[in-house]
């Protein structure tokens, strides 16, 4: 296998040392035939020895993987300067993966600095979310990117799309005949997609206090999960068919009932205790501007206005400083039309299919009889262990990047649609049409819209 060049802009930053390089090490340790040439540029004035040590330290858990990497040069450069960027581009090999491991504003400035340059054939541009700040800025960013390389060479990273469980979701749904006939509003009552975290701000005020829970999680990650869950079966899983199917869902998605006040909730944590940790109120965290009223918990109910899904609430929720990490997709089926008299107990639903992300497992809750009273209904869960998958979601991201496969990245139109979908919510929250609730850190937070 011929080596692939991975050139990281922001090589001296936290994302590179904490996620990218350790994930690259883990990936290479599992695929020893793969070879990578690793280059870097950053704001720190590192010499060759410092760069090599940074790579070696990041590979500490998989030291044998260092033999599969050729550690190339490190360049100290301001990647927002047109002259510096031109010099970097001039030294690129063909088919280089150019990874913008930078804050979104710096990435946008670096793309501006590349205007008018000709990149070597096959160059892949990879960048982190958010992609723009609203629909208009996302369109502008996409136009600048498309002036540099074709869409098939742009990888907008959403590491949630690299989660093995989400890929298992596709397998369960598309390869089993028992699900496709019931995968619609005819049989499904509502869907919950949530990502609860026990962690609090963790020093991310500079980004998080401007983004909040909705933009950080719902606008990007959870809407992408919704699109995978609700899409019609694509003809193939290649990048065009898969992303066409997702984009069709996003185009049909809007706030349920177009009623932001009734279909959304926002809240902020106050002082409390999570596990053994005492946490201050969010507004008292270092770097937080209390006047912004940034939400640390967001919940939005959406509808996919299509023949398959019209009328089904899709509840997307994410929050911080909650009792425990809890990430799952729950598909709740409608009750059966008729339950024969004599069965003791009336089920509140027709069963639930749950995909849990961490641990990666799938459970199906069924109503069964048995026990002391053979006519008494009770609930049983059938549990399937989906395996460890990739331990780091960025392993999947890097594997796809190095293979040149953009199928599980976010396409330009998807990025724009995600901003369009949440804009009415942003407007309503900014005008205080939806009050900011509070919840003590370590509590379960506000109730659900499906309660």
Secondary structure as UniProt FT lines:
FT   STRAND          4..9
FT   TURN            10..12
FT   HELIX           14..15
FT   HELIX           16..20
FT   HELIX           21..30
FT   TURN            32..33
FT   STRAND          36..42
FT   HELIX           48..58
FT   HELIX           60..68
FT   STRAND          69..76
FT   TURN            79..80
FT   HELIX           82..90
FT   TURN            94..95
FT   STRAND          97..100
FT   HELIX           104..113
FT   TURN            114..116
FT   TURN            121..122
FT   STRAND          124..128
FT   HELIX           135..146
FT   TURN            147..148
FT   HELIX           151..153
FT   STRAND          154..157
FT   HELIX           159..162
FT   HELIX           164..174
FT   HELIX           177..180
FT   TURN            181..182
FT   TURN            185..187
FT   STRAND          188..196
FT   TURN            202..203
FT   HELIX           205..213
FT   HELIX           214..222
FT   HELIX           223..230
FT   HELIX           239..251
FT   STRAND          253..255
FT   HELIX           256..258
FT   HELIX           260..263
FT   STRAND          264..270
FT   STRAND          272..274
FT   TURN            275..276
FT   STRAND          277..279
FT   HELIX           282..284
FT   TURN            286..287
FT   HELIX           290..292
FT   STRAND          297..304
FT   TURN            307..311
FT   STRAND          313..319
FT   STRAND          326..333
FT   TURN            341..342
FT   STRAND          352..356
FT   TURN            357..360
FT   STRAND          361..370
FT   TURN            371..372
FT   STRAND          373..385
FT   HELIX           393..403
FT   TURN            407..408
FT   HELIX           412..430
FT   TURN            431..432
FT   STRAND          436..440
FT   TURN            441..442
FT   TURN            449..450
//
